[in-house]
Amino acid sequence: MNKSMMAVCLTGCAAAMQFAVAQEVPSNIDFDFGGDVRSRYEYKDNWADKGKASAGSGYEDYLRFRTRLWGKMKAGDDFTTYIRIGNEFRNYRNSSNNDKLKFPDELFLDNLYGEWKNDSFGVKIGRQDIKKGEGRVISDGTPGDGSRTTHFDAAVLTLNFAEKSSIDLIGTWNHYRDDLTLGDTEVGVYDMTKIKSGDPYSKMDEYGLIAYAEIREYEEMPIDTYWIWKTEEDFYSKDEKYPGRDFHTVGIRVMPKLTDWLSAEVEAAYQFGSVDAAEGFESRDINAGMLYGGLTATPKDVAWDPSITLAMLYLSGDKDSYYKTTDGSTDSGWNPVFNRSSWFSEIGSGMYDEARWSNLVYPHVEIGVKPAKGHKVTVQAGPMYAAEKDNGATDDYKGFFAKAKYGFPLPTVAGVKLGGAVAGEMLNYGDYYDAAENTATWLRFEVTAKF
């Protein structure tokens, strides 16, 4: 383990503890522990080539197993320390290298933080998961390893400035290499922030300052507003060096309750800043945006608690590739900030280099029902378009996308709570893609156990 990284996490816990000690010595200390196991079978076929206007015909399927154990100490009502360790390994059945990421893989420190809070403010320092709003800009600090981890190395100061409103002030630094591990991963490394695979690391660190306010004084009109400054350092593929970025994202999210059965959500964000210069790349300004609008109906006193959402998602694009413009003109492609995740689609995230969402127009409808307690079915569908015909594409229609998910409970066994899910997606390719096959597919079968 890297001593400096461990020191940061331990110092965070110690700093939060100092707040507690400075107030009073708690008379009661409680301990708790638990864990979870996630088992998944996944299959994907004919996916788009990452960051290109083409799609191949290969398929891949594998089993993946993630195990996590956690412990928590709570001293009084104000102070908490939390630790979670994890492991994930895979069994590939049809891949270019079936031996990668196989058992036992490495043991990693997933969370380690100290938290102190009272009625006025709180402090949380260390390795922690952070998700804000619907996660469109803040959800994953470690995108390079997929859903294996989502943590940030961060310090969070929460100020309660009204009865029902607060603001989080967050500082985060996410390193490309995780030094808080034991053991080795088979064939390759976990590059925690990668956009393109390097040799073996892309060597891109990410820094950020965030101010995220949640205003809940008006029950019929909840509002989130935020500012994020982020720096992405220069990074490397196996063959080329790419320039870093320094940019700001400002946004607002409003969720009006129109009636007792009809609600809406609108989120808009604007980005500005600059892309660095590098060999073969000119420095250029950033001018990009994101817009989401949705209207949700949830009829009351109807069997199965149905809901229907009509929505539109817009992510601005650039006329050339995401990484460079032919003439050094303004970069207008949306940057997902801290949301390089599978987000709402596995196939969709596969369109981009490591889920770097951009250049998308997606009108869609989603229908959900709950046929029984603990059972939930959702179906979503709509056409996908490119906001700009980039990467040499001759058309902006990416294709018709649809997905479905069924989540259900399983019997509790010896105090272990079991659950299951079946999910699937398909994208019938449009003329944006030069595709070897007509349709991309993805399937997942999942069983989880919590104790």
Sequence and secondary structure as in RCSB ss.txt:
>XXXX:A:sequence
MNKSMMAVCLTGCAAAMQFAVAQEVPSNIDFDFGGDVRSRYEYKDNWADKGKASAGSGYEDYLRFRTRLWGKMKA
GDDFTTYIRIGNEFRNYRNSSNNDKLKFPDELFLDNLYGEWKNDSFGVKIGRQDIKKGEGRVISDGTPGDGSRTT
HFDAAVLTLNFAEKSSIDLIGTWNHYRDDLTLGDTEVGVYDMTKIKSGDPYSKMDEYGLIAYAEIREYEEMPIDT
YWIWKTEEDFYSKDEKYPGRDFHTVGIRVMPKLTDWLSAEVEAAYQFGSVDAAEGFESRDINAGMLYGGLTATPK
DVAWDPSITLAMLYLSGDKDSYYKTTDGSTDSGWNPVFNRSSWFSEIGSGMYDEARWSNLVYPHVEIGVKPAKGH
KVTVQAGPMYAAEKDNGATDDYKGFFAKAKYGFPLPTVAGVKLGGAVAGEMLNYGDYYDAAENTATWLRFEVTAK
F
>XXXX:A:secstr
  HHHHHHHHHHHHHHHHHHHHH   S EEEEEEEEEEEEEEEEES B TTSSEE   EEEEEEEEEEEEEEEEE
TTTEEEEEEEEEEEEEESSSS TTTT TT  EEEEEEEEEEE SSEEEEEEEE    TTSSSBS S GGGGGG  
 EEEEEEEEE SSS EEEEEEEEE SB  SEES  SSS  BTT SS  SS     EEEEEEEEEE SSTT  EEE
EEEEEEE  EE SS EE  EEEEEEEEEE  B SSSEEEEEEEEEEEEEE  BTTB  EEEEEEEEEEEEEE  S
S TT  EEEEEEEEE   SS SS  TT   B     TB  S TT HHHHTTSGGG   SEEEEEEEEEE  STT 
EEEEEEEEEE SS  TT S SEEEEEEEEEEEEEEEEETTEEEEEEEEEEEEEE TTSEESSSEEEEEEEEEEEE
 
